[in-house]
């Protein structure tokens, strides 16, 4: 077995510098200019590492596909994303800093660190003079943080025919891989009322805000009967002036499901929501949806564990609560594992961070897996 651990460790300083640069290059979801500029940098790096690349243009930011090797053999698909939840300017209040082996900053954990792990794995393989056992495709999407509304068809296209799908999100605390994920759906409740002067003619108005409040209580009742469902009222908005009866209100609701049957049942119940006051209208729309990936592939986990042993690492796995693009592959029955990114914590939180040493460790693991599958 090639010394992937030594090769990755020798290249670790360069990998860290790249991650710092990527994190300081802020890429909020939907900021096409920022996303495309970072995609330019990633694309150039993948070409340096021997890949053929292509861009898939979208108004909200380009997706990027890199391919190593071709042929008739089923490929290994790597999945990642370069968008983050952080708005531009976050680095001013949440700077990218390294201290005592910990790198902090927006996007280092979710999930630019995983992109750097993949780069480092290919660099380590090149340093060792070996190549992946199968063709490899890496799909980097630009809108994962909002459910991959434009990327899902691209992910599905590259999932087709894959021998295995590996996600570059970070692992569980301690390093365990993710063997299954909850389904995730974003639903928008839209309420239309009727505007009127709040003092001179309130009876002519129909408050969309009041109607929305009642609808959110109805959502709570639905969820009370579904104890396995995670529900988060993510955003609520409506109205504009205190002297005007508001005629518009919306709420975006984030839902997580353990299985498809529960997802279908809850979404059907939400779709039956109706206005409780005369003159109001209620519409429920599904914005994005990822199916539940509920069945672990024990055979793939065993093969990855064997590859991990070759580089001196103990590999375990268990299900995860968060959703990702690997849901699409796992729900389709493809051998799938996620969590090959670096160890750390603080996804979507001000204390987002990674353990610097884990960049090389995870890269060595990924390299060993790619030459073994």
C-alpha positions, 0 to 999 in steps of 0.5 A: 500500500502506498504511503498516503498518510505520509504524502498527505502530511507532506502536502498539508501546509499547502492544503491548509493555505488553500482552505484559508483562501477558500474560506476568506473567499465568501460564497453565500448561496445565490451570490452567483458572482462570488460562487463563480469566482471560487469555481474558477479557482477550484476548476483550475486546481482540479485541472492541475490534478489531472481532471477534465472539467465542465461547468453547468451554468445557473443564474444562481451560480455555476455547478462544477464537474471534474472527471479523473479517468474514463472508460466503461467501468462504473465510476465513483462519485464524490459530492460536495458544494461550495456555497455557504450559509454565511452572507458577505462580510461575515469574515469581518466579524468571524475571521478565519484564524488558526490557533493551537491546531484549530482553524475557525471561520465561515465555511471551513467545516461546512464544507470547504474543508471537504473540498480541500480533503478531496484535492489533497487526496488526489495530490497524495495519490499523484505523489505516490504514483498511483491512480484510483481503481475506477473513474472518479467524478466530483460534482461541486454544487452551488446551492446545496445549502437551500436544498440543491433546487438547481443541482438535483438533476445534475446530481441525479445524472451523475449518480446514474451508473455509479459504483459508489457515492462518497460525500465530502461533508464532515463526519460525526464527532470523533470521525464516524462516517454517515451511513444514512440521512434524514429526508429534508424538505422546505415548505413555504406557506403563502397567505393572501388577505385583503388590505384596508386602513387599520383604523378607518375601515378595519372590517374591510380588511383580512389580515394575512398575518393573523391568518398565518399565525393560525396556520402555524398553530395548525402546523404545530398540531400536525407535527404533534402527531408526528414525533419522528419529524423535526420541524423548524419555523425558519422564516416568517414575514408579512405586512409593512405598516401598522396602519394597514391591514396586511394582505400578504404573509409567508412562512418557510418551514424546514422539515426532516423525515426518517422515511418516505412514508412519513414525508408523504403523509406530512406533506399531504396534511400540510397541503390540506391547510385551508383558510380559517377566516373568510376572504383569506387564501392559503397556498402551501408550496414545496420549495425543495425536497430530498428523500430520506436515505434510510438504508445503510450499505454495510458492504460499502462500509466494510470495504471502506473500513478495510481501506482505512485499516491500510492507512492505520485508521479505524473506520466506523459509521452511523446514521446522521440527522442532517440532509445532503446531496448524498440523500439522492444517491442513498435513497436510490439504493446506490452504495453511499457513505458521507462524512469524508470531510475533516473533523470539527464542529459548529456547522451554521454557527459562529464557532464553526471550526475544524481540526487542522490535522484531520485534513491530511488524515481524511485525505489519506483515508479517501485516497486509500478508498479510491484506490481500493473500490 
